[in-house]
Amino acid sequence: MFSGKFVKSKSKNNSKTTKTKSKGHRFAETKVKKNDRDVISYEDMPLEDYELEKTEMSPEAVKKIIVSVCIVLAAGLVVFAFANRDRLSPESIANWWTYDVLGNAGNGYPVTITGTEVNANNFVLSDGHIAYASDTSFVTLNSSGSDIFNTQLKYSKPILVSNKNMFLTYDLGGKGYEINSLDKQLFASNTDDDIYTADIASNGVYAIATEGNGYLSSLLVFNKDNNRIYKYSFSEYYITSVTLNSNGTACAACGISTENGKVVSAVYLLDFSKEEPVQVSKIEGDVIIAAKYLTDNRVAIVGNSASYVVKNGDENIVTNSYDSMTLSNYFFNMDTSTFAVALSRSGDGRSCTVFNYDSNGSQRDKIETDSRADAISIYKDKIALLDGNIANVYNTRGDKIYASETGAGSKNIILSSDTTAYVLSVNQIRFVELSKNQVASEQVATEQNTTEPVTTKNVSTDDNA
Protein backbone atom coordinates (compact mmCIF):
# COMPACT_ATOMS: atom_id res chain seq x y z
CA MET A 1 0.00 0.00 0.00
CA PHE A 2 1.05 3.54 -0.60
CA SER A 3 2.40 5.69 2.23
CA GLY A 4 1.11 8.83 0.66
CA LYS A 5 4.47 9.96 -0.73
CA PHE A 6 5.41 10.14 -4.35
CA VAL A 7 7.47 7.16 -5.49
CA LYS A 8 9.28 7.11 -8.80
CA SER A 9 9.86 3.88 -10.67
CA LYS A 10 12.16 3.98 -13.66
CA SER A 11 12.25 1.71 -16.69
CA LYS A 12 14.81 1.72 -19.44
CA ASN A 13 12.24 1.02 -22.12
CA ASN A 14 9.08 2.91 -22.91
CA SER A 15 7.62 4.16 -19.71
CA LYS A 16 4.82 6.44 -18.65
CA THR A 17 4.05 8.31 -15.48
CA THR A 18 0.50 7.76 -14.16
CA LYS A 19 -1.26 9.12 -11.12
CA THR A 20 -3.78 7.14 -9.09
CA LYS A 21 -6.00 8.33 -6.29
CA SER A 22 -5.54 6.80 -2.85
CA LYS A 23 -7.62 6.75 0.28
CA GLY A 24 -5.99 9.91 1.59
CA HIS A 25 -7.02 11.75 -1.56
CA ARG A 26 -3.39 12.13 -2.49
CA PHE A 27 -1.79 10.62 -5.52
CA ALA A 28 0.81 7.97 -6.13
CA GLU A 29 2.80 7.99 -9.32
CA THR A 30 3.95 4.82 -11.01
CA LYS A 31 5.57 4.12 -14.31
CA VAL A 32 3.96 1.27 -16.19
CA LYS A 33 5.56 -0.49 -19.07
CA LYS A 34 3.66 -0.20 -22.31
CA ASN A 35 3.31 -3.96 -22.53
CA ASP A 36 1.88 -4.10 -19.00
CA ARG A 37 -0.72 -1.37 -19.30
CA ASP A 38 -3.63 -3.80 -19.41
CA VAL A 39 -2.51 -5.59 -16.25
CA ILE A 40 -2.04 -3.51 -13.10
CA SER A 41 -1.03 -5.18 -9.89
CA TYR A 42 -2.98 -4.58 -6.73
CA GLU A 43 0.41 -3.80 -5.21
CA ASP A 44 0.64 -0.69 -7.38
CA MET A 45 -2.88 0.58 -6.62
CA PRO A 46 -5.43 0.32 -3.82
CA LEU A 47 -8.08 -2.32 -4.45
CA GLU A 48 -10.96 0.16 -4.24
CA ASP A 49 -9.30 2.30 -6.89
CA TYR A 50 -8.99 -0.56 -9.33
CA GLU A 51 -11.40 -0.18 -12.23
CA LEU A 52 -12.61 -3.25 -14.01
CA GLU A 53 -11.96 -3.30 -17.68
CA LYS A 54 -15.08 -2.70 -19.77
CA THR A 55 -16.02 -5.12 -22.49
CA GLU A 56 -17.61 -3.37 -25.43
CA MET A 57 -20.17 -5.15 -27.67
CA SER A 58 -19.50 -4.90 -31.37
CA PRO A 59 -21.96 -2.88 -33.50
CA GLU A 60 -22.68 -6.00 -35.58
CA ALA A 61 -23.80 -7.94 -32.49
CA VAL A 62 -26.02 -5.06 -31.33
CA LYS A 63 -27.57 -4.85 -34.79
CA LYS A 64 -28.33 -8.58 -34.81
CA ILE A 65 -30.01 -8.36 -31.40
CA ILE A 66 -32.16 -5.41 -32.48
CA VAL A 67 -33.19 -7.17 -35.70
CA SER A 68 -34.08 -10.35 -33.78
CA VAL A 69 -36.23 -8.43 -31.28
CA CYS A 70 -38.00 -6.60 -34.12
CA ILE A 71 -38.73 -9.89 -35.88
CA VAL A 72 -40.19 -11.42 -32.72
CA LEU A 73 -42.35 -8.34 -32.09
CA ALA A 74 -43.52 -8.23 -35.70
CA ALA A 75 -44.43 -11.92 -35.60
CA GLY A 76 -46.39 -11.38 -32.39
CA LEU A 77 -48.25 -8.44 -33.91
CA VAL A 78 -49.10 -10.49 -37.00
CA VAL A 79 -50.50 -13.32 -34.89
CA PHE A 80 -52.47 -10.84 -32.75
CA ALA A 81 -53.81 -9.03 -35.82
CA PHE A 82 -54.87 -12.30 -37.45
CA ALA A 83 -56.61 -13.52 -34.30
CA ASN A 84 -58.44 -10.20 -33.97
CA ARG A 85 -58.80 -9.34 -37.67
CA ASP A 86 -62.54 -8.76 -37.38
CA ARG A 87 -61.98 -6.23 -34.60
CA LEU A 88 -59.12 -4.34 -36.21
CA SER A 89 -60.98 -2.70 -39.07
CA PRO A 90 -60.47 1.06 -39.51
CA GLU A 91 -64.03 1.64 -38.28
CA SER A 92 -63.49 -0.46 -35.15
CA ILE A 93 -60.24 1.30 -34.32
CA ALA A 94 -61.81 4.71 -34.91
CA ASN A 95 -64.78 3.85 -32.66
CA TRP A 96 -62.47 2.56 -29.93
CA TRP A 97 -60.39 5.76 -30.01
CA THR A 98 -63.43 8.06 -30.16
CA TYR A 99 -65.72 6.43 -27.60
CA ASP A 100 -63.46 4.39 -25.32
CA VAL A 101 -60.37 6.59 -25.11
CA LEU A 102 -61.47 10.16 -25.79
CA GLY A 103 -65.06 9.66 -24.64
CA ASN A 104 -64.45 7.35 -21.70
CA ALA A 105 -66.27 9.47 -19.14
CA GLY A 106 -68.94 7.17 -17.79
CA ASN A 107 -69.35 6.08 -14.19
CA GLY A 108 -68.79 2.44 -15.01
CA TYR A 109 -71.00 -0.61 -14.77
CA PRO A 110 -73.61 -1.52 -13.61
CA VAL A 111 -75.77 0.71 -15.80
CA THR A 112 -79.50 1.18 -15.35
CA ILE A 113 -81.34 0.39 -18.57
CA THR A 114 -83.33 3.04 -20.39
CA GLY A 115 -86.96 1.91 -20.44
CA THR A 116 -88.76 -0.64 -18.34
CA GLU A 117 -87.84 -3.92 -20.06
CA VAL A 118 -85.22 -5.42 -22.37
CA ASN A 119 -85.98 -8.72 -24.08
CA ALA A 120 -83.12 -11.17 -23.46
CA ASN A 121 -82.43 -11.45 -27.20
CA ASN A 122 -82.32 -7.67 -27.67
CA PHE A 123 -78.93 -7.50 -25.95
CA VAL A 124 -75.76 -7.72 -28.06
CA LEU A 125 -72.02 -7.02 -27.90
CA SER A 126 -70.52 -5.43 -31.01
CA ASP A 127 -66.80 -4.64 -31.29
CA GLY A 128 -66.62 -4.37 -27.51
CA HIS A 129 -69.68 -2.12 -27.21
CA ILE A 130 -73.00 -3.13 -25.67
CA ALA A 131 -76.17 -2.35 -27.61
CA TYR A 132 -79.73 -3.07 -26.59
CA ALA A 133 -83.31 -2.33 -27.53
CA SER A 134 -85.76 -1.76 -24.69
CA ASP A 135 -89.47 -1.20 -24.89
CA THR A 136 -88.76 2.52 -25.37
CA SER A 137 -85.23 3.02 -26.73
CA PHE A 138 -82.28 1.76 -28.75
CA VAL A 139 -79.03 2.41 -26.84
CA THR A 140 -75.32 1.83 -27.40
CA LEU A 141 -72.76 2.10 -24.56
CA ASN A 142 -69.03 2.63 -24.32
CA SER A 143 -66.67 0.62 -22.12
CA SER A 144 -67.33 2.84 -19.10
CA GLY A 145 -71.09 2.54 -19.35
CA SER A 146 -71.98 5.97 -20.76
CA ASP A 147 -74.32 6.37 -23.73
CA ILE A 148 -72.78 6.57 -27.18
CA PHE A 149 -76.19 6.80 -28.83
CA ASN A 150 -79.75 6.77 -27.53
CA THR A 151 -82.85 7.03 -29.69
CA GLN A 152 -86.52 6.55 -28.89
CA LEU A 153 -88.45 3.55 -30.19
CA LYS A 154 -92.20 3.48 -30.75
CA TYR A 155 -92.65 -0.24 -31.35
CA SER A 156 -94.97 -2.52 -29.41
CA LYS A 157 -92.65 -5.54 -29.84
CA PRO A 158 -89.14 -4.33 -30.77
CA ILE A 159 -86.70 -6.93 -32.10
CA LEU A 160 -82.99 -6.13 -32.50
CA VAL A 161 -80.67 -7.84 -35.01
CA SER A 162 -77.06 -6.79 -35.54
CA ASN A 163 -73.92 -7.45 -37.52
CA LYS A 164 -70.76 -5.81 -36.23
CA ASN A 165 -71.65 -2.10 -35.99
CA MET A 166 -74.87 -2.25 -38.03
CA PHE A 167 -78.15 -2.56 -36.11
CA LEU A 168 -81.67 -3.14 -37.39
CA THR A 169 -84.60 -2.78 -35.00
CA TYR A 170 -88.10 -3.68 -36.19
CA ASP A 171 -91.60 -3.95 -34.80
CA LEU A 172 -92.59 -7.62 -34.79
CA GLY A 173 -96.12 -7.83 -36.18
CA GLY A 174 -95.98 -4.11 -36.99
CA LYS A 175 -94.66 -2.10 -39.93
CA GLY A 176 -91.92 0.13 -38.50
CA TYR A 177 -88.17 -0.43 -38.64
CA GLU A 178 -84.94 1.57 -38.41
CA ILE A 179 -81.25 1.19 -39.20
CA ASN A 180 -78.65 2.50 -36.74
CA SER A 181 -74.88 2.55 -36.55
CA LEU A 182 -72.97 2.69 -33.29
CA ASP A 183 -73.48 6.44 -32.95
CA LYS A 184 -76.35 7.60 -35.15
CA GLN A 185 -79.59 6.73 -36.88
CA LEU A 186 -79.07 5.98 -40.56
CA PHE A 187 -82.63 5.37 -41.73
CA ALA A 188 -86.18 4.79 -40.50
CA SER A 189 -89.20 3.70 -42.49
CA ASN A 190 -92.32 1.52 -42.65
CA THR A 191 -93.25 -1.50 -44.72
CA ASP A 192 -96.60 -1.95 -46.43
CA ASP A 193 -97.30 -5.20 -44.57
CA ASP A 194 -96.61 -6.60 -41.10
CA ILE A 195 -93.03 -7.68 -40.43
CA TYR A 196 -92.27 -11.32 -39.58
CA THR A 197 -88.48 -11.30 -39.34
CA ALA A 198 -85.38 -9.48 -40.64
CA ASP A 199 -81.59 -9.54 -40.84
CA ILE A 200 -78.75 -7.15 -41.69
CA ALA A 201 -75.25 -7.62 -43.14
CA SER A 202 -72.17 -5.75 -41.98
CA ASN A 203 -72.08 -3.74 -45.24
CA GLY A 204 -75.55 -2.32 -44.63
CA VAL A 205 -77.60 -4.61 -46.89
CA TYR A 206 -80.74 -5.74 -45.06
CA ALA A 207 -83.64 -8.12 -45.66
CA ILE A 208 -87.17 -7.95 -44.25
CA ALA A 209 -89.76 -10.73 -44.48
CA THR A 210 -93.34 -9.50 -44.32
CA GLU A 211 -96.86 -10.74 -44.71
CA GLY A 212 -97.43 -11.12 -48.45
CA ASN A 213 -100.07 -9.17 -50.30
CA GLY A 214 -101.78 -12.11 -52.01
CA TYR A 215 -99.00 -14.47 -50.86
CA LEU A 216 -98.15 -16.11 -47.55
CA SER A 217 -94.93 -14.07 -47.25
CA SER A 218 -92.74 -11.61 -49.13
CA LEU A 219 -89.00 -10.99 -48.85
CA LEU A 220 -87.74 -7.43 -49.43
CA VAL A 221 -84.00 -6.74 -49.72
CA PHE A 222 -82.46 -3.25 -49.60
CA ASN A 223 -78.93 -1.97 -50.16
CA LYS A 224 -77.08 0.37 -47.81
CA ASP A 225 -78.70 3.35 -49.57
CA ASN A 226 -82.12 1.87 -48.68
CA ASN A 227 -83.04 1.16 -52.30
CA ARG A 228 -84.87 -2.11 -52.86
CA ILE A 229 -82.70 -4.50 -54.85
CA TYR A 230 -84.69 -7.73 -54.59
CA LYS A 231 -88.16 -9.10 -53.91
CA TYR A 232 -89.45 -12.64 -53.71
CA SER A 233 -92.95 -13.82 -52.79
CA PHE A 234 -93.67 -17.16 -51.11
CA SER A 235 -96.92 -18.92 -51.92
CA GLU A 236 -96.38 -22.08 -49.86
CA TYR A 237 -94.64 -21.07 -46.63
CA TYR A 238 -94.81 -18.46 -43.91
CA ILE A 239 -91.26 -17.16 -43.49
CA THR A 240 -90.15 -17.28 -39.86
CA SER A 241 -86.38 -16.75 -40.12
CA VAL A 242 -84.04 -15.08 -42.61
CA THR A 243 -80.24 -14.82 -42.66
CA LEU A 244 -77.93 -12.93 -45.05
CA ASN A 245 -74.50 -14.09 -46.16
CA SER A 246 -71.44 -12.01 -45.28
CA ASN A 247 -71.56 -9.61 -48.25
CA GLY A 248 -75.32 -9.36 -48.57
CA THR A 249 -75.57 -11.02 -52.00
CA ALA A 250 -77.65 -14.01 -50.91
CA CYS A 251 -79.88 -15.19 -48.11
CA ALA A 252 -81.54 -18.23 -46.62
CA ALA A 253 -85.23 -17.89 -45.83
CA CYS A 254 -86.82 -20.50 -43.57
CA GLY A 255 -90.57 -21.06 -43.56
CA ILE A 256 -93.29 -23.28 -42.12
CA SER A 257 -96.40 -24.90 -43.55
CA THR A 258 -98.42 -28.11 -43.28
CA GLU A 259 -98.82 -31.08 -45.58
CA ASN A 260 -101.39 -33.76 -44.89
CA GLY A 261 -101.83 -32.46 -41.38
CA LYS A 262 -98.10 -32.58 -40.60
CA VAL A 263 -95.69 -29.72 -40.03
CA VAL A 264 -93.23 -29.12 -42.84
CA SER A 265 -90.42 -26.58 -42.86
CA ALA A 266 -88.48 -25.35 -45.87
CA VAL A 267 -85.15 -23.61 -46.44
CA TYR A 268 -84.93 -21.37 -49.52
CA LEU A 269 -81.44 -20.41 -50.72
CA LEU A 270 -81.84 -17.18 -52.69
CA ASP A 271 -79.24 -15.44 -54.85
CA PHE A 272 -80.18 -11.79 -55.41
CA SER A 273 -78.86 -11.91 -58.97
CA LYS A 274 -81.38 -14.63 -59.86
CA GLU A 275 -85.15 -14.52 -59.91
CA GLU A 276 -85.77 -18.08 -58.73
CA PRO A 277 -84.37 -19.83 -55.64
CA VAL A 278 -81.04 -21.56 -56.08
CA GLN A 279 -82.17 -24.40 -53.85
CA VAL A 280 -85.18 -25.41 -51.75
CA SER A 281 -84.75 -28.01 -48.99
CA LYS A 282 -87.61 -29.53 -46.99
CA ILE A 283 -87.49 -30.62 -43.36
CA GLU A 284 -90.48 -32.70 -42.32
CA GLY A 285 -91.87 -32.85 -38.80
CA ASP A 286 -89.82 -30.03 -37.32
CA VAL A 287 -90.21 -26.29 -36.71
CA ILE A 288 -87.21 -24.07 -37.52
CA ILE A 289 -86.41 -21.65 -34.71
CA ALA A 290 -83.33 -19.85 -36.08
CA ALA A 291 -80.84 -19.93 -38.94
CA LYS A 292 -77.44 -18.35 -39.61
CA TYR A 293 -74.89 -18.34 -42.42
CA LEU A 294 -71.67 -19.74 -40.93
CA THR A 295 -69.87 -19.48 -44.28
CA ASP A 296 -71.04 -18.09 -47.60
CA ASN A 297 -72.36 -21.49 -48.70
CA ARG A 298 -73.33 -23.18 -45.43
CA VAL A 299 -76.34 -22.37 -43.26
CA ALA A 300 -76.71 -23.65 -39.70
CA ILE A 301 -80.31 -24.25 -38.62
CA VAL A 302 -81.71 -24.84 -35.15
CA GLY A 303 -85.01 -26.66 -35.02
CA ASN A 304 -87.26 -27.82 -32.25
CA SER A 305 -86.16 -31.46 -32.49
CA ALA A 306 -82.84 -31.36 -34.36
CA SER A 307 -80.15 -29.07 -35.74
CA TYR A 308 -79.19 -28.99 -39.40
CA VAL A 309 -76.63 -27.73 -41.90
CA VAL A 310 -77.78 -26.89 -45.41
CA LYS A 311 -75.05 -26.57 -48.04
CA ASN A 312 -75.45 -24.64 -51.27
CA GLY A 313 -75.34 -27.12 -54.13
CA ASP A 314 -75.91 -30.16 -51.92
CA GLU A 315 -79.44 -31.52 -51.60
CA ASN A 316 -78.48 -33.70 -48.63
CA ILE A 317 -79.15 -31.99 -45.31
CA VAL A 318 -76.85 -32.79 -42.39
CA THR A 319 -79.09 -33.64 -39.43
CA ASN A 320 -78.15 -33.93 -35.75
CA SER A 321 -81.14 -35.20 -33.80
CA TYR A 322 -81.76 -34.20 -30.19
CA ASP A 323 -82.98 -37.75 -29.54
CA SER A 324 -84.82 -37.73 -26.20
CA MET A 325 -83.39 -34.40 -25.03
CA THR A 326 -85.05 -30.99 -25.07
CA LEU A 327 -83.62 -27.84 -26.61
CA SER A 328 -82.77 -25.31 -23.90
CA ASN A 329 -80.75 -22.77 -25.88
CA TYR A 330 -78.43 -22.26 -28.86
CA PHE A 331 -75.55 -20.05 -29.97
CA PHE A 332 -74.06 -19.11 -33.36
CA ASN A 333 -70.34 -18.36 -33.08
CA MET A 334 -69.33 -16.32 -36.13
CA ASP A 335 -65.73 -15.96 -34.92
CA THR A 336 -65.14 -19.70 -35.38
CA SER A 337 -67.94 -20.52 -37.89
CA THR A 338 -69.48 -22.95 -35.43
CA PHE A 339 -72.76 -23.32 -33.57
CA ALA A 340 -73.84 -24.94 -30.34
CA VAL A 341 -77.06 -26.32 -28.90
CA ALA A 342 -77.69 -26.87 -25.19
CA LEU A 343 -79.96 -29.86 -24.66
CA SER A 344 -81.55 -30.72 -21.32
CA ARG A 345 -81.64 -34.30 -20.09
CA SER A 346 -84.41 -33.50 -17.60
CA GLY A 347 -87.85 -32.01 -17.90
CA ASP A 348 -87.01 -28.92 -15.82
CA GLY A 349 -84.22 -27.78 -18.13
CA ARG A 350 -81.35 -28.82 -15.85
CA SER A 351 -78.39 -31.11 -16.58
CA CYS A 352 -77.67 -29.71 -20.03
CA THR A 353 -75.36 -31.27 -22.56
CA VAL A 354 -73.76 -28.78 -24.93
CA PHE A 355 -73.04 -30.01 -28.46
CA ASN A 356 -70.71 -27.85 -30.53
CA TYR A 357 -70.73 -28.31 -34.34
CA ASP A 358 -68.57 -26.99 -37.16
CA SER A 359 -69.90 -25.52 -40.41
CA ASN A 360 -70.18 -29.03 -41.90
CA GLY A 361 -72.43 -30.16 -39.07
CA SER A 362 -69.73 -32.41 -37.58
CA GLN A 363 -69.56 -32.55 -33.80
CA ARG A 364 -66.49 -30.80 -32.35
CA ASP A 365 -67.19 -30.98 -28.63
CA LYS A 366 -69.67 -32.51 -26.23
CA ILE A 367 -69.83 -31.05 -22.74
CA GLU A 368 -71.84 -32.66 -19.95
CA THR A 369 -73.00 -30.23 -17.26
CA ASP A 370 -75.23 -30.09 -14.20
CA SER A 371 -76.38 -26.63 -15.25
CA ARG A 372 -79.43 -25.06 -16.81
CA ALA A 373 -78.96 -22.96 -19.94
CA ASP A 374 -81.17 -19.92 -19.41
CA ALA A 375 -78.61 -18.26 -21.71
CA ILE A 376 -75.49 -19.45 -23.49
CA SER A 377 -72.41 -17.59 -24.69
CA ILE A 378 -69.15 -18.81 -26.21
CA TYR A 379 -65.79 -17.04 -26.36
CA LYS A 380 -62.97 -18.99 -28.02
CA ASP A 381 -62.78 -22.21 -25.97
CA LYS A 382 -64.93 -21.00 -23.06
CA ILE A 383 -68.66 -21.76 -22.83
CA ALA A 384 -70.87 -19.95 -20.31
CA LEU A 385 -74.27 -21.21 -19.24
CA LEU A 386 -76.46 -18.91 -17.19
CA ASP A 387 -78.26 -20.86 -14.50
CA GLY A 388 -80.49 -18.46 -12.63
CA ASN A 389 -78.07 -15.94 -11.11
CA ILE A 390 -74.93 -18.04 -11.56
CA ALA A 391 -72.70 -18.28 -14.62
CA ASN A 392 -71.17 -21.73 -15.01
CA VAL A 393 -68.20 -21.52 -17.36
CA TYR A 394 -66.65 -24.61 -18.98
CA ASN A 395 -63.77 -25.28 -21.32
CA THR A 396 -64.14 -27.53 -24.36
CA ARG A 397 -62.87 -30.51 -22.34
CA GLY A 398 -65.89 -30.18 -20.09
CA ASP A 399 -64.05 -28.85 -17.03
CA LYS A 400 -65.94 -26.26 -15.01
CA ILE A 401 -63.63 -23.23 -14.81
CA TYR A 402 -65.87 -20.78 -12.97
CA ALA A 403 -69.12 -20.74 -11.04
CA SER A 404 -69.66 -16.99 -10.72
CA GLU A 405 -72.35 -14.79 -9.25
CA THR A 406 -74.09 -12.57 -11.79
CA GLY A 407 -76.59 -10.79 -9.52
CA ALA A 408 -80.32 -10.99 -8.98
CA GLY A 409 -82.67 -11.06 -11.93
CA SER A 410 -80.06 -12.15 -14.51
CA LYS A 411 -81.58 -12.78 -17.94
CA ASN A 412 -78.71 -13.05 -20.42
CA ILE A 413 -74.92 -13.28 -20.48
CA ILE A 414 -72.32 -12.38 -23.12
CA LEU A 415 -68.70 -13.43 -22.64
CA SER A 416 -66.38 -10.55 -23.55
CA SER A 417 -63.13 -12.42 -22.78
CA ASP A 418 -61.92 -15.59 -21.10
CA THR A 419 -62.59 -14.09 -17.68
CA THR A 420 -65.19 -11.31 -18.13
CA ALA A 421 -68.80 -11.03 -19.19
CA TYR A 422 -71.69 -8.59 -19.57
CA VAL A 423 -74.94 -9.57 -17.91
CA LEU A 424 -78.43 -8.28 -18.66
CA SER A 425 -80.74 -8.28 -15.66
CA VAL A 426 -84.24 -7.00 -15.03
CA ASN A 427 -83.20 -3.35 -14.96
CA GLN A 428 -79.40 -3.30 -15.14
CA ILE A 429 -76.49 -4.15 -17.38
CA ARG A 430 -73.52 -5.42 -15.40
CA PHE A 431 -69.87 -6.11 -16.10
CA VAL A 432 -68.72 -9.22 -14.24
CA GLU A 433 -65.18 -10.42 -13.62
CA LEU A 434 -65.83 -14.13 -13.42
CA SER A 435 -62.70 -15.01 -11.47
CA LYS A 436 -63.54 -12.47 -8.74
CA ASN A 437 -67.17 -13.48 -8.24
CA GLN A 438 -66.70 -17.14 -7.41
CA VAL A 439 -69.25 -18.84 -5.20
CA ALA A 440 -68.69 -21.83 -2.97
CA SER A 441 -69.74 -25.20 -4.36
CA GLU A 442 -72.32 -25.66 -1.62
CA GLN A 443 -73.78 -22.25 -2.43
CA VAL A 444 -74.00 -23.19 -6.11
CA ALA A 445 -75.92 -26.32 -5.18
CA THR A 446 -78.28 -24.28 -3.03
CA GLU A 447 -78.83 -21.62 -5.68
CA GLN A 448 -79.52 -24.16 -8.40
CA ASN A 449 -82.25 -25.77 -6.32
CA THR A 450 -84.16 -22.65 -5.37
CA THR A 451 -86.08 -20.01 -7.25
CA GLU A 452 -85.33 -17.26 -4.72
CA PRO A 453 -83.21 -14.34 -5.94
CA VAL A 454 -79.49 -14.61 -5.19
CA THR A 455 -77.94 -11.93 -2.97
CA THR A 456 -74.38 -11.37 -4.17
CA LYS A 457 -71.49 -9.63 -2.51
CA ASN A 458 -69.42 -8.42 -5.46
CA VAL A 459 -72.07 -7.57 -8.05
CA SER A 460 -74.53 -4.70 -7.73
CA THR A 461 -78.05 -6.09 -7.31
CA ASP A 462 -80.35 -3.13 -7.31
CA ASP A 463 -82.88 -4.86 -9.56
CA ASN A 464 -86.45 -5.20 -8.45
CA ALA A 465 -86.34 -8.86 -9.29
Secondary structure, DSSP 8 states (H G I E B T S, - for coil): ---SS------SSS--EEEEE-TTS-EEEEE--GGGTT---TTTS-GGG---------HHHHHHHHHHHHHHHHHHHHHHHHHTGGG-SHHHHHHIIIIIIIT--S--S-EE-SSS-EEEEEEEEETTEEEEEESSEEEEE-TTS-EEEEEE---SSEEEEEETTEEEEEEBTSSEEEEE-SSSEEEEEE-SS-EEEEEE-TTS-EEEEEE-SSSSEEEEEE-TTS-EEEEEEESS-EEEEEEE-TTSSEEEEEEEEEETTEEEEEEEEEETTSSS-SEEEEEET--EEEEEEEETTEEEEEESSEEEEEETTEEEEEEEE-TT-EEEEEEEETTTTEEEEEEESSTTS-SEEEEEE-TTS-EEEEEE-S---SEEEEETTEEEEEETTEEEEEETTS-EEEEEE--TT--EEEE-SSSEEEEE-SSEEEEEEGGGSB--HHHHHHHTT--S----SSS------
